[in-house]
Amino acid sequence: MVTGFGSFMTALDSGATFLVIPLVQQDLVTTVAGVQWIALAYLLAVSGLLLPFGRLGDFWGLRRVFLAGISVFSLASILCALAPAIGHLILFRVFEAVGAAMTVAAAPALLTQSFPSEQRGRVLGLQLTLTYMGLVTGPFVGGFVAGWWSWRGVFWINGLVGLPIFFFAFRVLPGVAGSFRGRFDFLGAVVLVLAVLLSMIGVTGAGELSVVPRWRAIVRGVIVIAGLLLGFVFALRERRLERAKLQPLLSLRLFGSKAFSVSVAIALVGYTCEFFVAFLMPFYIIQIIGLSPAQAGLLFMAKSIIMMVVAPWAGALSDRRGPGFLSMAAMLSYAGAFLFQSRLSDSAGVAEVALLLMLSGLAAGLFVSPNNSAMIGAAPAQMRGAASAMVGLVRNFGMVFGTAFSGALLALRPDSLLSGFHLAMAVGVIVALGGLALGALQASRAGR
């Protein structure tokens, strides 16, 4: 339960922070390009640090990493509340991301080491429910606190809520030592962090890359290539460490497990689908059919409630039946939602839009906890921390790819937002059908 509260806290922070960003811009008198780094710096830092901190948990102990993460996150949140200028706030958000990465990387592995395999899907589903609760309540809490107090109150709450979670975790989490006494691969961690950061900056065009517009695409391409080359260097280094009988940051033998590799691929496709919905539907709801942001928030809340209800049930069912058929059902649900969304008109009713959002919420609830359980369960015990971190890393990459890809498709039809929306959703059907094929592969392997 305490790991779920840690996930709830970081999710609440994400939802609330996005809502108060416009207020930060007004209060600190900065530009849109400057204020967007409040979110970008956090996302990039979390993504780059997930895997190193997950592997550090295998060495140092997952309990220690989790407790350190809660402490750093809480302290950094208080510093964010006290930030006198936008530069300070962005720096403190990076510190906050360090704590979040430690917490998110360690939490799933702590659960899998604390419960038997036949209960793994269920407890991961309950943790996912608390995460969704944070995402659902975050905007409401952020709006209420900012209206009653100020945007700084959001960060004060994060800091103060973290203290009881830390003491509760300190008392109840099992004190299991790390699996290794070897040397942590710090150089590999640096190379990996740089590879992830460069890849994500290039894909997202973070901060709109302050260069002449006609050179922007070339610069982004060069940055992505540099990130991929560093990723290749990282893979060569990890293979060399394994051959020398040393402990790598990420054992490439993990990907030799078909169950692990297929689960990673399904997670990447599933999160890409999820962020097609998250990025595109607000444009449709607010700019095409003309609902207010508050009404859009209520529609998305219905989607999140479906996720919260389905996730624990799907996790428990996967403990008995395996994740394959649930992944297939999820991808079929995404494909169906995208197909009908690609046919929405500019006069669609609220009920129709809500039902399609709830269908995509059903899809997310069906695949996330069973697939996470399969991914972590396929890893050997001494690599559970790294596998747990891979869950978060793949989620963030799916978020980046889904947002960037759907945004690019939407921009292909600049003269008609509705036409661009239809095109993006039609491509989403193809992406989801690719996930369906992977789900069938996952189911066939489970049946052997």
N, C-alpha and C positions, 0 to 999 in steps of 0.2 A: 504493500500500500504506500509506503514512504517513497519508493521510487516513482510511483504514479504521481504523488504530490510534487516531486521534483520536475517531472514532465509537464504537469499542469502549470507550474510556476513559469517555466520557460515559454510555454505556448501562450499563456495569458499575457506575458510581456510582448510577444510578437504581435498579437492581435491589438493590444492597447496602444503600442508604440506607433503602428501604422496610422491609427486614427488621429493621434495628436501631432503628427508631423506638420500639418499646416499651421497649428498654433505655435509650434517651435519656430517656424519661419518668421511669423509675425513678431514674436517676443524677442528673438535674438537678431532680428533684422538681417536676414541673409537671403540668398538666392535659392531658386528651386534646385539648380544644379548642386548647390552646396548642401541643402537640407536632405536631398535624396541619399547622400552618403551616410546618413543616420541608419538607413536600412541596408544599403549596399555593403558598408564596412562590416556590419554584423554578419550578414549572409556569407560574405567571402571568408571572413575569419573562421566562422563555424565550420564551413565546408572544408577548409584547408587543414583544420586541426582535429577533426573527428577521428580519423584513422590513427594518427600518432598517439592521441590520448587513449583510444581503445586498446592499442597494443601496450601502452604504458601500464594499463590496468592489469594485463597479463603478467607483467613483471613486478609491479609495485603493489598490486592488490586492487581489485575493483572497488572495494569499500573505501579505501583511501582516496582514490580518484574521484568517486562520487561525492564524498564529504568535502574534498578540496574544491570541487566544482560548485557546490552550493555556497561555500564560503566566498569564493571569488565572485560569483554572480551577485550575491547579496551586497558585498562591499562595492562592486563596480556600479550597481544600481543606485546606491546612495551617492556615489561620486557623480553619476549622471544627473541626479536631482540637484546637485550643487554646482553644475557646470556653468561658468560665467559667459562662455562664448561657444560658437558652433564648433570651432576646432577642438576645444576641450571635450565637448559632448561626443564628437565622433571618436576621439581617442578613448574615452571611457566606455563607449559602446563596443570597441574592440576588446577591452578588458572584460566586459560583460559577456562577449562572445566566447572568450577563453573559458569562462566558468560554464557557459551553456554547453560548449563542446565536451567538456569533461563529464557533465551530468548526463547528456544525451548518449554519449558513447558508452558509459558504464551501465546505465539503467537496464537495458534488455539483457545483458550478460549476467547482471546480478540476479535477475529473475530466473534465468535458465539454470543458474547454479544453485538456486535456493529451492526449486520445485522439481519434482520428478518429470520425466519426459511426457508422461500421459496427461499432465496438467499444464504443459508449457504454452500451448495455444490459448488456453483459457486465461491464464494470468497476463499474457501479452495482450490479449483482447481487452482485459480490464484496464491495463495501462494505457492502451490506445483510447479507450473511452474517456479517461481523465485528460488525455492530451486534447481530444476534441472538445471537452468541456472548457478547457482553457482557451481554445480558439474561438468557441462560440461566445463565451462571456467576456473575452478580452475587449472587443470593441465597445460593448455596453459599459464595462467598468471604466475603460479609458474615457469615454464620453461623459459618464457621470462624474468621475473624479476631476476631469479637466473643467467641467462646468461649475462644479462646487468649489474647487480649489484652483488648480492650474495644471499645465502639462507636467510640471515637476512632481506633482502628487503621484502620478503613475509610477515613477521610478522610486519614490519613497515607499510606496506599498510593496513593490518588488523586494526592496531591501529588507523591510521589516518582516514580511511574510517568510523570507528565507531563513531568518533566525530560528523560529520554532521548528521548521523542517530540518535544519541542521541538527538540533539537539535531539529530535525524535529519531532521526536516522542514526545518530551516534549511539543511541541506546539500543535500537532494535536490529540494525543490519548485522549479519554474521561477520565476524572478523576472520575471513578466509585470506590467507597470505597469497602473494603472487606465485605463479607457477614456476618462475625461473629465477635463477640467481646470476644469469649471464649479463652481458652488457647490452644496454638499449642502443639501438641504431639511430643516434642523433643525426648523423649526416644524411642517412636515408630519409629521416623525417623532414629535414630541411628541403631536400630535393622534391619530396612528395608535396609539401606545402606549396612550394613555388610552382610545381606542375599544375596543381589544382587551381591555384589563384590565377595563373596566366590563362588557363583554359577557360575559366568562368568569366574573367574580365573580357576576353576576346569574344566569347559567345554572346554575352549580355551587352557589350559596349558600355560597360559600367561608367557612369558619369559622362556618357556621350563622348568619351575620349577627345579631350580638348585639342583637336587638330583641324586643319582645313577640311571641310566636308568632303571634297572630292578625293581626299587621301584616306578618309576614315575607314572605308571598307578594306583597303590594302593594309592599313595598320592593324585592324582587327584580325585579319587573316594571318599576318606575321605573328601576332601575339598568340593566337591559337596554335599555330605550328610550333612556336617555341615551347608552349605548354605540353604539346604532344611529344616533342623530342625529349623534354625533361622526364616525362612519364616513361618513355622508352629507356632512358638512362637509369631511372629508378628500378624498372623491371630487371635490367641486366645486373644491377647491383644486388638486388634481392636474390636472384638466382645464384650469383657468385657466393653470397653469404651462406646459402643453403648447401651448396656443394662443399664449402669449407667446414660444414657442421657447426656453423654459427647461427645465432638466432636472428632471422630477418625481421623487419618491421611488418611485412605482409608475406606470408608463405604463399608462393605461386602454386604450391600443391593444392591449395584450397580450390583453385579454379580447375584442377584436375578432377574434382568431384563434380559429376554431371548434375547432381541434385543442387549443389551450391550455385554452379554457373547458371543453370536454368532459372533458379529462384532470383538471382541478381538480374537477369535479363527481363523476367516478368515484372520485377519491382521497377526497373527503369521505364518499361513501357507503361505500366500502370500509373506511375506518378506523372509521366508525360501526359497521359490522358487526363488525369486529375487537374493538371494545371492548364490544359486546354480549356477546361470548364471554368476554372478560377479566373483566368485572364479574359476570356472572350465574353462570358455571360454578363458581367457588369456593363460592358459596352452595349450589348443588346438591350438589357433591362432599362438602363438609364438614358442612353442616347437614341435608341431606336423606338422603343415603345413608351418612353417618357415617364417612367416611374421615378420616384424620389430616391436618394441614397438610403433613407431610412427604410423604405419599402423593399429596396434591393437587399438590405441587411436582413430583413425578416424572411425573405425568400431563401437566402443562403442559410439562415438559421434552421429552416425546415430540413434542408439538405444535411446539415451537420447533425441534427437530432437523429435522422435515419442512420447515419454512420455510427453514432453512439449506441444505438439500440442493437444494430446488427453485428458490430465488431466482436463483442464477447461471445455471442452465440456462434459466430463463424469460427472463432478461435477454438471453442470447445468442440465443435463438430470436426474440425481438422485434426484434433487429437485422436479421434476415432477413425476417420475416413481418409485422412491425408489432405493436402492442400490442392491437388490437381483439379478436381472437379469444381472447387470453389473459385479457383483462378479462371477457369473457363466460363463459369457463370458470371463472374465479374466483368470479363472482357466482352461477353455478349451484351451485358447491361450497358457498358460504355458505348459499344457499337450501336445499339438500339437508340440510346439517348442522342448520340451524335447524328444518327440518320434523321430522326424526327426534328432535331434542332436545325439541321441543314435545310429544313422545309418550313421553318417558322416565318410568318409574315410580319409586317410592321404593325399589325393590329391583333396579334395573338392575345388571348386572355391570360389573366394572372394565374388561373387554375392550371392551364396547360403548361405554362412556364414552370410553375411550382412542381408539377408532376414529373417533368423531365429533369429538373434539378434533384428531386428525390430519387429518381432512377440512377443518376450518377452517384448520389450518396450511397445507395444500395451497393453499387459496384465497388466503391472504396471500402465500405465496411466488409464486403465479402473477401477481398483479396489481401488487405494489408496485414492483419495479425496472423492468418494462416501462412502467408508467404514469408513474413519475418521469422516465424517459428521454424519453418523449413530451412531458411537460410542459416540461422544460428545453429539449429540442430545438426546440420550437415557438416559443421566444423568440428575438429577434434577439440577436446576440453581445453588444451593449452593454447588454443587460438580463439576462444570464445569472445574475448575482449575485442580483438581485431574484427571478427565477424559481426559483432554487435555494432561496431563503429561503421562497418560497411553498409548496414541498414540505413543509418542516417546520411552517409555520403551519397548513396544511390538516390535517396529521396531528394536531396538537394540538387543533384545533377538532373533528375527528372523535372524538378521545379524549374531549373534554368532552361533546359531544352524545351519543355512544354511552353513556357512563357515566350522564349525567343522565337520558336518555330511558329507558334500560333500567331504571334504578333507580326512576323514577316508575311505570313499568308494573308492576314487581315489587311496589311499595307499594299498588297498587290492590286487591290481594287480601290484606289484612293477616291474615285468619283462616287462610289456607292458603298457606304459602310455595311449595309445589309448584304450586298453581293459578296463583299470580302468575308463577312461572317459566315455566309453559306459555304463559300469555298473552304474556309478553314475547318468547319465542322465536317464537310465531306471528306477532307483528308484525314480528319480524326477517326472516321469510320475505318479507313485503311490501317491506321496505326493500331486501333483496337483489335482488328482482325489478325494482325501480326501477333498481338498478345494472346489471342485465342489459340493460335497454332502452338505457341510456347506452353500454354496451359495444357493442351492435349499431350505435349511431350512430357510435361511434369506428371500428368495423370498416368501415362503409359509406364513411366519408370517406377511410380509408386506401386503399380499393379504387379510388378515383377517379383 
